Amino acid sequence: ALRLAGGRSQCEGRVEMEQAGSWGTVCDDAWDLADADVVCRQLRCGRAVRVHGGAAFGRGSGPIHRDEVGCEGHEEHLWDCPAALEHDCSHKEDAGVVCSEHQEWRLSGGRDGCAGRVEVFFRGTWSTVCDSSWYELESSVLCRTLGCGEPLQQLSFGHTLPGRMLYQCGSQQPSLAHCQWTYNKSAPCHQSRAAGVICNGTGP
């Protein structure tokens, strides 16, 4: 089995694989985009958009199952790729990846990280969010996800980034990725503005 740990979604994090009943990590020696692509595709997370070494998502525990992984990029599973089973690594070299289906959010242009225009990183690029279905509930989900408390005020901005995301949350969710979303569908975003929010917390 395979999973990503320590990230902000199931499509980002430290690469962990299970072998002989024990979960372990992969060493970052020779870890590259082709290797990461196999991981993302195997987890149905799209393709790799960022590759990380040096335990960027924290140090794992347990055995280190693979070193010098050498995928060509078309393999179905990470364990189909050539690799060294013996290693000279420690967990400070744990490999990680960010896949295209991972979503992360930021508020930009405000007084701090808890106020401003809503922007989402998705499929390798930053996009704005259409305000057509952006209400108190969506703002609340985002403010909580960012550790910024609750929404105080809705803001409106222009769309100046290439992509557009639309969210509709039926209930309080752990993040906007758990709500219904559509990406780059022009009809629901027609004549929309870019959503923004001021949360009552303070950010970095």
N, C-alpha and C positions, 0 to 999 in steps of 0.2 A: 504494500500500500504506500501511498504518497500523500503528503500534505504540506501546506505552508503555515508556519507558526510565527508569532510575534509581530505580525503586520496588522493593518487596520481593516483588512477584509480577508476573505478566504483566497483571494487572488493576489496576495502580496505577503512576503515574509521569508523566513529562513526555511530552506528546503530540508524536509525531514522524510526519511523513508523507513519502512518497517521491513525487517529481515529476520527470519527465524524467531519471530515473536517479540523482537525488541526494536523500539524506535530509535533512530540515530540520525546523524547529519551527514552532509557532504562537504568535503574540503574544497576551498576556493582555488587550489592550484589548477591552472588551465581552464577555470570556469568562465564560459563565455556565452554570447547570445544564442549560439546554436544549441548549447546544453539547456539554457533557460527556456528556449522555445519549446523543447520537448516537454519540459515540466508544465508550462502553461497550457499546452494543448492537451496533455494527459489529464489535467485538472479541469478541462473545459473552461479555461480562463483566457482564451484568445491567444495572443502571441506575446512574447517578451518585449517590454519597452525599456526596462532598466535592469542592469545586472549588478549585483552587489557581492563583494567579498568582505573579509575582515569582520565577520559577525555583526553586520550593519543592523540586523534585527535582534540583537542580543545573542549571547552564547547558548547553544543547545546543551543537551546532556546525553549520556549514553554513548554507544559506540559511534565511531566515524566509519560509515559503511562504504564510502567511495572516495577516491582521490584521482586526480588527473583524468577527469571525465572527458571523453572525446566524442560527443555526439556529432553527427553530420547535420542533424536538424529535422530529419524526416522520420526518425524512430518513433514507434508507438508508445514505448515506455522508457523511462529513464534507465531502468536496469537492462534494456536492450543495447545500451551504448557501451563501447569499449571503455574500461576504466581499470585503475589499479585498486586491488582489494586490500593490499598492504599500504600503509600510509605513514608519513612522518609529520602529521598535523596535530594541532590542538584545537579546541573549540573556539579559540579566538580567530580561526580561519574558516568559520562556517559560512557556506555560500547562501546567497539569497537572490530573490528576483521580485520585480514588479511586473505583473501581466497587464495586458491591455484592458481586460474587463474589470480591473480594480478601479474603484472610484475614490477620489479623495477631494476634500473641499477646503476652500479658504475664503475669507472675506477680505477684499482688497480695497484700498483707497480710503479706508476709514481711519479713526484715531488710533486704533490698535487692531489686533487680530480678531476682535469680537464685534467689529462693525465694518460695514462697507458692502461692496457689490459681491453677490454670491458667484463664485467661480468653481468649476469642477474639472479635475484632471481625469480624463477618460480616453482610452485608446490613443495614448501618447501625446495628447494635446490639452491645453486649457480651454474651456468653453464657458459661456455665460448661461444663465438659467432664465427661461421665459416666465414672465409673471402671470401668464394667462390662467394658470391654476395654482398660483403660489399664494397661500393664505396663512393664517396664524399657525395652523397645525404644521405645515411644512417648515415654517420659520422655527417653531419650537423643536422639531426633530433636529434641525441643523444646529441651532444654538447648543443643545445638549450634547450632540456628537462632538462639537468643537470644545466642549468643556467651558462654555460661555454662559451657562445659566439659561434664562428664558428670554424670549423676544420682547423688546420694549417698543420698537417702532419699525414699520416697513419703509423701505426706501426704493426709489426708482432710478435706474440708470439707462444709458444707451448700450446696445449690443456693439462691442468693438472687437470681439474675438471671433475666429472663424466658425466655431461650433455652437450649437444651441441644444440645451437639455431641458426637458419638461418633466416635472415630478408631480405625482398625485398620491398623497398619503391618505388612506382610509382611517388610520388610527395611529397612535403614538408608536413609532418604530425605533429600533436601535440606531438606524441610520437611513439616509435618503435612498441608499441602494436597495433597501428592503421595501421601499414603496414602489408603486407602478412608475415606470419611467420610459420615455421615448427620446431617442437621440436623432437630431437632424431631420425631423419630420416637419416640413414647412407649414402645413395647414394649421396645426394647433398653436404655432408660434407666430402666425401672421399678425402683424400690427401689435405685437407684444413689446414690452419694455424688458430690460434686464432687471431681475429681482435683486433687492438688497435688503439688509436688515441691520438693526442695531440691537445687540443682545445686552442684557443687564450686567453680565460679567465683564471682567477685563482680561484681555489677552496679552500675549507677549509683544 
